[in-house]
């Protein structure tokens, strides 16, 4: 386990877009949904505007359903439980 491994178990926030790169102009390739597990394995990336982007693995009912970059803004703490 690295110092960056963590998980949001039970996402409670909005349907945030998942991007194919860590900046706002990148392509949206999916969306987080309520109840998803979000795994964090990497240190966040700060873009040119100062926004923190996180590379995540998205799981639903234990199955990986997406991977990509998410900007959480003020919503990062909207989890039923945060581990790690």
N, C-alpha and C positions, 0 to 999 in steps of 0.2 A: 504494500500500500504506500503510495506517495503522499506527500503533504497536501496534494491537491484533490485527492479522492473524497467525494462526498455525494450525497443523494438527497433529493427532495422526494419524499414518499407521500403521494397524494397531493398533487398540484391543485390549488384552490383559486388560482388567479385567472386572468382572462386568457382567451385563445391567442396567445402570442405567436407571431410568425417565426418559423425556423428558416434560416437563410443558408445558401451554399457558400457564403464567405462572410467574414466579420466586418461588414459595413452596410449602411442603409440602402445603397444602390444595388446590392446583390440580389440574386433571384430568390424568391420565396419558394421553398420546396416542401413545406408542411406547416402544421400549427400544433402547438401544445393544446391539450384538452384537459378539462377538470378530471382529476383522478389519476393522471399519468404519473409515472415515476420518472424523474429526471436525474440522470447520473452525470456527475462532473469528474473528469479524469485529468483535466489540464488547467493550467493557470489561465486566467482571463487575458484577453487581448484588448488593449485600449486603442481605439481608432483616432484619426486625426482631429475629431471633434471632442475627444475626451470621454467618449462613451465606452463602458465596459461590455465587451462581448464574451460570451461563454460558449465553448464547444461542448455540446451535450449529446448524450445518448438518451433517446426517448423510449420508454417501455410502457406497454399497456397490458395489464394482466400477465406480467412476466415475460412478454414477448417484445423484442426490439422492433419498433415500428418506425423509427427515424433517427437520423444523426444530422447534426449541423450546428450552426451558430445562432445564438439567441441574445438579443438585447433585452434585459429584464426591466431596466429603468428602476422604478421604486417597488417593483413587484417581486423581487427575488425572495422575500421572506414569506410568500403566500403558499405555505406547505402545511399539510396536516402534521408532518414530522420531518425534521431535517437531521440527517445522520452524517457523521464524518467530520 
